[in-house]
Amino acid sequence: MASGKLIALEGTDGSGKGTQLKLLVEYLVKQGIPHETLDFPRYGKFFGDLAGRMLKGELGPVETIPAQLAVLPFACDRWQVRDELKGWLNEGKLVISNRYTASSAVYHAAKLPADQQMAFIDWVYKLENEIIGLPKEDLVIYFHVPVAVAQHLIDKRAAETPKEKDEYEKDPSMLFTVERLYGELAKQRGNWNMIECTRDGMMLKPVEIQKLVLDELTQNGVL
C-alpha cells in the first residue's frame, strides 16, 4: 500500500483556512478519497487548551514569554497525536492539517529580532521533526491574504461571533512580520505553494480559492 500524504494549510488569521478545509473535505468525500483532518491547536485536549490560554493572554502578554518556551505547548499538542497521524499515513490516507509546524514557527519567530527569525524557524522544525518525530509535510499550501484585508476580516468575525481576538490578532504590526516570514518560507522551500486569495484588494470567493487549491493538489500528484 502506498503511503499517504500530509498536507498543511497555512496562512495568517483571516485567510480562510477553515473554510477551505471544509470545502476540501466535502470534495474528498464525494470522490471517495480516504482522508483524515487535524486542526491545531486542538482545543479540548491537554496541550491544546494550554496553547489556547497562551493565545488569550492568560499566561501573560505573548511578547513576554520566551519564544523557545512558547512553542512547546503547540509542539506537545502535535506530539499527542503523532502516532495516530503516522498510522493514518501508513494506511495510505490523505491527511489535511489546518495549521502545522510552520504556524508555531512563524508566529513565535515574529516576536524575535529580524536577524534571529529564520534560525528560530529552523529550530522549531528540528524540535518537531527530529526530536519529537512528527512527520514532515509533503505539501504546504500557504493562503496569502494581505494583512490589511485579513485584519478587516478578523474585525468582522470578532463583531459577528463570540470568538475573541487572540493576542496576535490584536497586534497588526506582528501580523505584518508573520506575513513576511510566511512569504520567505514559500519562496525558499520546495514543498510550499502560495495561493493568492485576493484580487484588486478584495477576497476571492471561497469556491474560486478552492479551485486553486485543487489545481495545486493535482499538479503535485496528491489527487
ZIKAWO-V681050 format. One record per residue. N is the residue number from 1. RES is the residue in one small letter. OMEGA is omega as a letter, one per 20 degrees, with the letter a starting at -180 (* if undefined). NEAR is the number of other ideal C-beta (glycine too) atoms within 12 Angstrom. Layout:
N_RES_OMEGA_NEAR, N_RES_OMEGA_NEAR
This chain:
1_m_r_9, 2_a_r_13, 3_s_r_17, 4_g_r_26, 5_k_r_33, 6_l_a_36, 7_i_r_45, 8_a_r_43, 9_l_a_44, 10_e_r_45, 11_g_r_48, 12_t_r_42, 13_d_a_40, 14_g_a_36, 15_s_r_42, 16_g_a_38, 17_k_a_40, 18_g_r_25, 19_t_a_29, 20_q_r_38, 21_l_r_35, 22_k_a_23, 23_l_a_26, 24_l_r_39, 25_v_r_28, 26_e_r_20, 27_y_a_25, 28_l_r_27, 29_v_a_15, 30_k_a_12, 31_q_a_17, 32_g_a_10, 33_i_r_24, 34_p_a_21, 35_h_r_31, 36_e_r_28, 37_t_r_32, 38_l_a_37, 39_d_a_27, 40_f_i_40, 41_p_a_35, 42_r_r_28, 43_y_a_20, 44_g_r_14, 45_k_a_23, 46_f_a_18, 47_f_r_28, 48_g_r_27, 49_d_r_22, 50_l_r_28, 51_a_r_37, 52_g_r_26, 53_r_r_22, 54_m_a_33, 55_l_r_36, 56_k_a_23, 57_g_a_21, 58_e_r_17, 59_l_a_21, 60_g_r_16, 61_p_a_18, 62_v_a_29, 63_e_r_22, 64_t_a_14, 65_i_a_25, 66_p_a_16, 67_a_a_30, 68_q_r_22, 69_l_a_20, 70_a_a_34, 71_v_a_41, 72_l_r_26, 73_p_r_30, 74_f_r_40, 75_a_r_38, 76_c_r_29, 77_d_r_38, 78_r_r_44, 79_w_a_30, 80_q_a_26, 81_v_a_31, 82_r_a_26, 83_d_r_16, 84_e_r_21, 85_l_r_35, 86_k_r_23, 87_g_r_17, 88_w_a_26, 89_l_r_30, 90_n_r_19, 91_e_r_19, 92_g_a_17, 93_k_r_27, 94_l_a_34, 95_v_r_41, 96_i_a_44, 97_s_r_40, 98_n_a_31, 99_r_r_40, 100_y_a_44, 101_t_a_43, 102_a_a_45, 103_s_r_44, 104_s_a_43, 105_a_a_43, 106_v_a_43, 107_y_r_44, 108_h_r_40, 109_a_a_36, 110_a_r_37, 111_k_a_32, 112_l_r_27, 113_p_a_13, 114_a_a_15, 115_d_r_9, 116_q_a_18, 117_q_a_28, 118_m_r_24, 119_a_r_18, 120_f_r_29, 121_i_r_32, 122_d_r_21, 123_w_r_25, 124_v_r_37, 125_y_r_29, 126_k_r_21, 127_l_a_28, 128_e_a_34, 129_n_a_24, 130_e_a_16, 131_i_a_19, 132_i_r_29, 133_g_r_17, 134_l_r_36, 135_p_r_32, 136_k_r_27, 137_e_r_38, 138_d_a_26, 139_l_r_36, 140_v_r_40, 141_i_a_45, 142_y_r_42, 143_f_a_46, 144_h_r_35, 145_v_r_38, 146_p_a_30, 147_v_a_31, 148_a_r_20, 149_v_a_31, 150_a_a_33, 151_q_r_29, 152_h_a_22, 153_l_r_33, 154_i_r_30, 155_d_a_19, 156_k_r_16, 157_r_a_23, 158_a_a_19, 159_a_a_13, 160_e_a_10, 161_t_r_12, 162_p_a_8, 163_k_r_19, 164_e_r_17, 165_k_r_25, 166_d_a_28, 167_e_r_30, 168_y_a_36, 169_e_a_29, 170_k_a_22, 171_d_a_25, 172_p_a_25, 173_s_r_16, 174_m_r_30, 175_l_r_35, 176_f_r_20, 177_t_r_27, 178_v_r_41, 179_e_a_35, 180_r_a_24, 181_l_r_37, 182_y_a_42, 183_g_r_27, 184_e_r_24, 185_l_r_35, 186_a_r_27, 187_k_a_16, 188_q_a_18, 189_r_a_27, 190_g_a_14, 191_n_r_27, 192_w_r_31, 193_n_a_32, 194_m_r_28, 195_i_r_34, 196_e_a_26, 197_c_r_34, 198_t_r_27, 199_r_a_17, 200_d_r_9, 201_g_a_14, 202_m_r_16, 203_m_r_27, 204_l_r_26, 205_k_r_17, 206_p_a_23, 207_v_r_19, 208_e_r_22, 209_i_r_33, 210_q_r_29, 211_k_r_19, 212_l_r_30, 213_v_a_40, 214_l_r_27, 215_d_r_17, 216_e_a_29, 217_l_r_31, 218_t_a_16, 219_q_a_14, 220_n_r_22, 221_g_r_14, 222_v_r_32, 223_l_*_22
